[in-house]
Amino acid sequence: MERARAGIARRESAPDGEWMVRTMTARNAEKTYICPGCSTAVVPGIAHLVVWKDDHMFGAAAGLAERRHWHTNCWLSRTYRYR
């Protein structure tokens, strides 16, 4: 049930590959991470996205192991770089 509340990963395609994206609710955000989009902290209590490469060169497990936590706006705006 907890996984359903946190969101199910969805696949997104971009010019840089296939990505799995899962929403992390504010309630479930318990640690601090550094967002790779803006290099600032994603602090506990802030809803954000957990993102990993679905087409990782070394397989799905390697992609999941390299997952990163992004501010939602940082992830969404990253695609505008390709326009």
Secondary structure, DSSP 4 states (H G I P E B T S, - for coil): -HHHHH---EEEEETTEEEEEEEE-TTT--S-EE-TTTSSEE-TT--EEEEEETT-TT-HHHHHHT-EEE-HHHHHHHGGGG-
